Amino acid sequence: MNQAQWSVFVEAEGKVHVIELISGVRKIKGLGVLDALETLSKINYGEEVLVGQKVLTRVPLRLPEMSKGMLRRAQTISAKDAGFITSRMGIGPNDRILEAGIGSGGLSMYLARILGNSGIHVTVEPRSEHADVALENMRRAKESWSEFPNHHHIEGAVEEVVEQIRDFSEEFDGIILDLPEHPSAINAVSPLLSVGGRLVCYCPVTSQLEAAWIACEQAGLEIEWAGELIERQWGKASKGGVRPVNGPFGHTAFLLLAYRRS
Ligand SMILES: C[S@@+](CC[C@H](N)C(=O)[O-])C[C@H]1O[C@@H](n2cnc3c(N)ncnc32)[C@H](O)[C@@H]1O
C-alpha cells in the first residue's frame, strides 16, 4: 500500500499544485518557500489553507488533478484524445501496452491509471531530458495510486530498441506512437502487435496522418478509424442561459486507429 506522500492543492481559479509532503523548508514553484509537511499535511480534503497570498483547497489526487499539475516539457496528449485512444483501443487490466515516445508522460499517466497492477507498460524515448520529466510524473502517480502497472522504460529511438522491447513482452495488445516520423516506427513495431490488438498514431499534421495510414496498410493492418476530435466547451452566459464559450476552437492532432485482424 502506498503512503499518501503526494497531495493536491487547488487555487480558487482552478490552478493545481501537486506537492510532495516531505519535511524541510524548500521552494515550491508558484507557492514560495515553505515546509510542505509542516504547513500542509494536517489539512483535510475540502479544507482551505492560506499560503502566501493564495487560498488553497486540498483535494484528493485523482487523475485529472495529477494531469493538470504534471511537470511538462514535450507537448502532451490531452484528456480529449487520451479518452478516445484508451477506449477505442479497449485498454484495461492485464493488457500489454507499448508507448513511444513518452514525451512528458502525459498519456502514460492515463495508461497507468487504467492498466492497474496487472498491466505491462513499456515506454520508449530517445531524449533523456524528456524522459526525466516523464519518469518524475510516473513516480508521482506510482506513489499516489493504489495500483500501478509493471512499467519499463527504454532509452532510444523505438526503431532501434525492438529487441529490448521484446525482453519485456513478445507481443502487445496495444501500441501508441506519438512521434514526428511514424512510418519507420510502424515498420519496426507492428510485428509486435498481437492479433486483435490496435495501434494508434497521434499525428499533429495531415502529412503525418497520410504517411502513417500508408505505412499501417503496408504492415498488414486495417485502418479502423481516422480523424480528429473536436471539443466545444460551454459556459454560463452573463445575462443568463448557457452557451458555447468564446475562445479558440483548438486543434490537437489527427488520430489513426489501426487493427490487426490476422
Ligand atoms: C509529443 S512528444 C510525446 C508526448 C507524450 N505523448 C505525452 O503525452 O506526454 C513526442 C516524443 O517522441 C519522441 N521521439 C521522437 N522520435 C522518436 C522515436 N524514433 N522513438 C521514440 N520516441 C521518439 C520525442 O523525443 C518526444 O519526446
PDBQT file of the ligand as one rigid body, heavy atoms in Angstrom, charges set to zero:
ROOT
HETATM    1  C1  LIG A 301       4.995  14.991 -28.450  1.00  0.00    +0.000 C 
HETATM    2  S1  LIG A 301       6.097  14.035 -27.549  1.00  0.00    +0.000 S 
HETATM    3  C2  LIG A 301       5.113  12.771 -26.824  1.00  0.00    +0.000 C 
HETATM    4  C3  LIG A 301       4.206  13.310 -25.748  1.00  0.00    +0.000 C 
HETATM    5  C4  LIG A 301       3.503  12.270 -24.926  1.00  0.00    +0.000 C 
HETATM    6  N1  LIG A 301       2.574  11.501 -25.722  1.00  0.00    +0.000 N 
HETATM    7  C5  LIG A 301       2.790  12.912 -23.756  1.00  0.00    +0.000 C 
HETATM    8  O1  LIG A 301       1.541  12.837 -23.676  1.00  0.00    +0.000 OA
HETATM    9  O2  LIG A 301       3.470  13.497 -22.891  1.00  0.00    +0.000 OA
HETATM   10  C6  LIG A 301       6.947  13.138 -28.791  1.00  0.00    +0.000 C 
HETATM   11  C7  LIG A 301       8.150  12.410 -28.233  1.00  0.00    +0.000 C 
HETATM   12  O3  LIG A 301       8.599  11.446 -29.178  1.00  0.00    +0.000 OA
HETATM   13  C8  LIG A 301       9.999  11.346 -29.026  1.00  0.00    +0.000 C 
HETATM   14  N2  LIG A 301      10.539  10.664 -30.214  1.00  0.00    +0.000 N 
HETATM   15  C9  LIG A 301      10.956  11.205 -31.370  1.00  0.00    +0.000 A 
HETATM   16  N3  LIG A 301      11.377  10.244 -32.204  1.00  0.00    +0.000 NA
HETATM   17  C10 LIG A 301      11.227   9.069 -31.563  1.00  0.00    +0.000 A 
HETATM   18  C11 LIG A 301      11.498   7.711 -31.907  1.00  0.00    +0.000 A 
HETATM   19  N4  LIG A 301      12.010   7.381 -33.088  1.00  0.00    +0.000 N 
HETATM   20  N5  LIG A 301      11.212   6.756 -30.992  1.00  0.00    +0.000 NA
HETATM   21  C12 LIG A 301      10.692   7.073 -29.784  1.00  0.00    +0.000 A 
HETATM   22  N6  LIG A 301      10.411   8.346 -29.418  1.00  0.00    +0.000 NA
HETATM   23  C13 LIG A 301      10.663   9.332 -30.290  1.00  0.00    +0.000 A 
HETATM   24  C14 LIG A 301      10.436  12.787 -28.839  1.00  0.00    +0.000 C 
HETATM   25  O4  LIG A 301      11.722  12.889 -28.269  1.00  0.00    +0.000 OA
HETATM   26  C15 LIG A 301       9.323  13.328 -27.950  1.00  0.00    +0.000 C 
HETATM   27  O5  LIG A 301       9.666  13.254 -26.593  1.00  0.00    +0.000 OA
ENDROOT
TORSDOF 0
